[in-house]
Amino acid sequence: MVLDNIEKLIEKYENGETTLQEEQQLKHYFTKETVAPHLEVFKPMFVYFSIAQNEQFTKDVPLEAKKTNDLYKWISVAAIAVIMFGVYLSGAFDRQLTPSDLQGEDLIAYNQAIDAFNLLSSNFKKGTDNMSAVTQLSESFNQGQENLSLLTEFDKTTDKLFKYE
C-alpha cells in the first residue's frame, strides 16, 4: 500500500503536480535505508535535496552602490541643448529663396550650378545605361552556373550508374 502511494507521488512529482507535503513524504521515504529496488534511481536525487536544504551561504555580500560617472550625464545635457539650439535656428531661416529673388552674381552662380547639375545628371544616366548591360551579363553568367550545376549532377548520376574503373 505504501509502495503504491510512493509510486503515485513520484508520477505526480515528475508531472510537477505535487504539494509541499507530498514532496516531504517522498524525501522522508527516500532518506530511509531501505528503498524498493525499482525506485533506487530516485534516491540520490531526494538525498541531495535533503542535504542541499540544510546548506547556507556564509560569505558577506557587499552591497555598495556603483559610482556613476557624471560626465556622461553632462554630455547628454549638452547634446540636448545643441539640438534644441539647432531646432530654434532652423525656424529662423524658414524663408526660402526663389530664382526670381536672386540678382546679379547670385543669379549667375545659380544658373551655373543648374548647368553643372544637369551635366552631372546626364553622365549618371549614361553610367546607369552601361550598368544595365552589366546586369544582363551577370544574369546570363548566373544561368550558366545553374546549367553547369545541373550538368554536374547528371555526371554524378551517370557515374553511379556506370561504374568507371
Secondary structure by P-SEA (a helix, b strand, c coil): caaaaaaaaaaaaaaccccaaaaaaaaaaaaccccccccccaaaaaaaaaaaaaccccbbbbbccccccaaaaaaaaaaaaaaaaaaaaaaaaccccccccccaaaaaaaaaaaaaaaaaaaaaaaaaaaaaaaaaaaaaaaaaaaaaaaaaaaaaaaaaacccc
